[in-house]
Amino acid sequence: MRLSMWVICLAGLLLSAGQPETSQAEGLPAYSLGYDPARDPFSDGRDALKLATETDRMVLIEVGGDWCSWCHVLDRFLNQHPSIRTKLHERFVVLKVNVDDSNDNAGFLSAFPPALGYPHLYITRNDGSIVHSQDTAEFLHNGKYSKQRLMGFLDRWSLQDE
């Protein structure tokens, strides 16, 4: 009996190995999942633009870091509101760019307007042209992210012809 339970557990582990965790979502590229000071935003940006072109989406660049409490609040908010998270990834290729003491990615970010705070969002067309810079504090209502404000932002900026 013990041996068969062990075999069942081992088989379950082997079958789940290599499968992304549900919280890491839906086959998203690594550059969409988190802030990583070791990642190259130029390379990730080229990949994001290529994917955006192939899928007819805009690119949403989210600048922040693991040190940023509001970045974590935004991630939790998106995880708690699957309809917003789904719309975000259906309409945009998300590129997270790290900024911290170990890597401020100043070379990459020099092409963009200055961030007013973190997280900060930039929207580009799939050709790389910048169409919008967004301070996420504008999504707050009574100290919390607003579902209506975020949905309005996604609806407004997800169209290529803007």
C-alpha positions in Angstrom: 0.0 0.0 0.0 2.8 2.4 0.9 4.7 1.6 -2.3 1.6 2.3 -4.5 1.0 5.6 -2.7 4.6 6.6 -3.3 4.3 5.7 -7.0 1.1 7.7 -7.4 2.8 10.8 -5.7 5.9 10.4 -7.8 3.9 10.1 -11.0 1.9 13.2 -10.1 5.2 15.1 -9.5 6.6 14.0 -12.8 3.5 14.9 -14.7 3.4 18.3 -13.2 7.1 19.0 -13.7 7.7 21.6 -16.3 4.1 22.8 -16.2 3.8 26.5 -15.2 2.1 27.2 -11.9 -1.4 28.6 -12.3 -0.3 31.8 -10.6 2.4 32.3 -13.2 -0.3 32.3 -15.7 -1.2 31.1 -19.0 2.0 30.6 -21.0 3.2 34.2 -20.7 6.8 35.0 -21.6 9.3 35.3 -18.8 9.6 39.0 -19.3 5.9 39.4 -18.5 6.0 37.6 -15.2 8.3 39.6 -12.9 11.0 42.1 -12.4 14.5 40.6 -12.9 17.6 42.8 -12.7 19.5 40.2 -14.8 17.2 40.5 -17.8 18.1 42.5 -20.8 15.2 44.9 -21.6 16.6 45.5 -25.1 16.4 41.8 -26.0 13.1 41.4 -24.2 11.8 44.5 -25.9 12.6 43.1 -29.3 10.9 39.8 -28.4 7.8 41.7 -27.1 7.6 43.8 -30.2 7.8 40.7 -32.4 5.1 39.0 -30.4 2.9 42.1 -30.5 3.3 42.3 -34.3 2.4 38.6 -34.6 -0.6 38.9 -32.4 -1.7 42.5 -33.4 -1.4 43.9 -29.9 0.2 46.9 -28.3 3.1 46.6 -25.8 2.6 47.7 -22.2 5.9 48.3 -20.5 5.6 48.1 -16.7 8.6 49.6 -14.9 9.2 48.8 -11.2 10.9 46.3 -9.1 10.6 43.7 -6.3 11.4 46.5 -3.8 8.3 48.4 -4.9 5.3 47.9 -2.6 2.8 49.4 -5.1 4.1 47.0 -7.8 3.1 44.1 -5.5 -0.2 45.7 -4.8 -0.9 46.0 -8.6 0.1 42.4 -9.1 -2.2 41.2 -6.3 -5.0 43.4 -7.7 -4.6 41.9 -11.2 -4.6 38.4 -9.7 -7.8 39.2 -7.7 -9.5 40.5 -10.8 -9.2 37.8 -13.6 -11.3 39.8 -16.0 -8.8 42.7 -15.9 -5.8 40.4 -16.1 -7.3 38.6 -19.0 -8.1 41.8 -20.9 -4.6 43.1 -20.1 -2.9 40.1 -21.7 -5.3 39.7 -24.6 -4.8 43.3 -25.6 -1.1 43.9 -24.7 2.2 42.2 -24.6 3.4 43.0 -21.1 7.1 43.7 -20.7 8.2 44.2 -17.1 11.4 46.2 -16.7 13.3 46.2 -13.5 14.7 49.4 -11.9 16.7 49.1 -8.6 20.0 49.9 -7.1 21.7 46.9 -8.8 20.3 47.7 -12.3 18.4 50.9 -13.2 18.2 50.1 -16.9 18.9 53.7 -17.6 20.1 53.1 -21.1 16.8 51.4 -22.1 14.6 53.9 -20.2 16.3 56.9 -21.6 14.1 56.6 -24.7 11.0 57.2 -22.5 9.5 60.1 -20.6 10.6 60.1 -17.0 8.6 57.9 -14.6 6.7 59.8 -12.0 6.6 56.9 -9.6 6.5 53.1 -9.6 5.0 51.1 -11.1 5.0 53.3 -14.2 3.5 52.2 -17.5 4.4 53.0 -21.0 2.3 52.0 -24.1 4.0 51.5 -27.4 2.6 50.4 -30.8 4.0 47.1 -32.1 6.5 49.2 -34.2 8.0 50.5 -30.9 6.6 54.0 -31.1 5.6 55.4 -27.7 2.0 56.5 -27.5 1.5 57.0 -23.8 3.1 57.3 -20.4 1.0 56.5 -17.4 1.5 57.1 -13.7 -0.4 54.3 -11.9 -1.4 56.6 -9.0 -4.1 57.8 -11.4 -5.8 54.3 -11.1 -6.3 54.8 -7.3 -9.6 55.6 -5.7 -9.8 55.9 -2.0 -6.3 54.5 -1.7 -6.9 51.3 -3.7 -6.7 50.4 -7.4 -10.0 51.0 -9.1 -11.3 48.3 -11.4 -13.2 50.9 -13.5 -10.2 53.1 -13.9 -7.9 50.2 -15.0 -10.5 48.8 -17.4 -11.0 52.3 -18.9 -7.2 52.6 -19.4 -7.0 49.2 -21.1 -9.9 50.0 -23.3 -8.5 53.4 -24.3 -4.9 52.3 -25.1 -5.3 48.9 -26.6 -6.1 50.2 -30.1 -3.3 50.3 -32.6 -4.8 53.3 -34.5 -4.8 55.7 -31.6 
